[in-house]
């Protein structure tokens, strides 16, 4: 009976989440963690909601728990973005490098690394160039708008770095 009620409440929270009522949904997700915290997809969704409410520390607590239950690299991507938002650049880098080790053919973690390495307080030109090169030259499994947008963004970042030098 407890799980049935938990799933019902989770469905309600999904609706709040999708309607962008992040604070309200976040509270509900947090209440459900003791019951539903064994499901990585629940933890990921709850963490996304906390992330959108800019509650990065709480989001990452759930994401680190989800990492123990799932090998989905998306969990690491979101955790890395949260760490970056909190200024924990080294942690963010480690998460992204681990995600790349898991699935090296993906372009997205390299894109996230370019964003990380372009941070003024963490700028590392050699690493930035290497990650940017991967975004621009790796063959995507499927050509998509997202890939084109990432590549355009990386080209703009490269141009900005070049113009800053001149």
N, C-alpha and C positions, 0 to 999 in steps of 0.2 A: 504493500500500500504506500509506503514512504516514497519508493521510486516512482510510482505512478504520479503522485502529487508533485514530485520533483520535476518530472518531465512536463507536466502541465504548466507548472510555473515557468520552466525554461522556455516553453513555447510563447508564453506571454512576454517574457523578457526579450525574446527575439524580435517581437513586434515593436516593443519600445526602442530597442537598439536600432532597428531599421528605420524607425521614424525619427531618429537622431535625438531621442530623449536619454542621452548618455548618463547623466547623473542619476536619474531615477532607475535606469536599468542597472547601473553599476551597483547600487545598494542591493538590489534583488539578487544579482549574480553573487555578490559576496556572501549573502545569507545562504545561498545554495551550495557553496563550495564544500562544506562538510559532507553533504549528501552526494553531490555530483562530481566531486573533485577527482574521481578515478577515470573520468572521461576526458582525454586530451582535447577533443573538439569543443567541449564545454569550457575548459580552462582557456583555450585559445580565444574563443568568442568573448568570454568574460574579460580577458586581458585586452582584447581589441577595444572593448567598450571603455575600460579604464584608461587606455591609451588616448582615446578620443576625448576623454574628459581631462586629459593632461595629468593623470595620476600614474606617472611612469613607474614609480617604485612599487606600488601595489600591483600594477600590471606585470612587472617583471617577476614578482614573487610567484604569480600564477604561471608565467611562461617557463620559468626554471623548473617548476613542478611538472609542467606538460612535457618538457624535454626528456624527463625521466621515463615518460610513458609513450613517447612517439618520436620517430625519426624524421618527422616532417620538417624540412629546412625552413619553411615559412615561419615556424615558431622562433627560430634563431634570427631571422630577418627582422621581425617585429621587436624582439628583445634588443637587438643591436641598435635599431632606430631609437628605442627608449633610452638605452645607455648613452647614445650620442646626444639626445635631447637633455640628458642630465649632466653632460660634460665628461662622462666616463669613456673617453675615446679608446683607451687601450682595451677595455672590456668589449666595446663595440667591435673593434678590429678583430679580436680573438673569436668572437661569435661568428663573424662573417667569414673568416678564414676557415673555421670549422665547417661551416655550411658549404663552402667551396670544396673542401675535402670530401664531403659527403656526395655532392653532385657537381663535379667540375664543369659539366657542359652548360650549366645554367648561366645566363647573362646577368640576371637581376642582382645577385650578390656582388658582382664586380661593379655594377652601377652604384650600389650602395657604398662600396668602398671608395669610389671616386667622390661621392658626396662627403664621405667621412674625411678623406685625405685633403679635400679642398677647404675644410674648416680652417679659418685663420690660425687658431691656436694649436692645430694638429697637422698643419700643412707639411706634407712630405712629398716633394716633387717627384722623386724617383718612383715611389710607390703609386702616386697618383697617375703618372704616365703609364705605368705597367697595367693598372686596373682599367684606365681609359682605353688602352690598346685592346684589351680583352673585350670590352663592350663594343668597340668599333669593328673588330675583326672576327670575333667568334661567329660561327654559323648557327643561327637559331634553328631549333627544330621546326618551328612554324613562324613564318614572317608575320608580324602583327603590328598594329598601331602602337602598342606599348613599346615594342623594340625600337620602332622608328622614333618615338618620342624620347626614349632613353638616349639613343644615339645623337639626336639633335641637341639634347641637353648637355651631353658630354662634349660635343663639338664646341658648343657655346662656352663651356667651362675652360676648355683648352684655349680658345680664342681670348678669353678674359685673362688667362695667365700670361699668354704671349704679349697682350697689350699692356699688362702691368709691368712687364720687363722693359718695354720701350719708353 
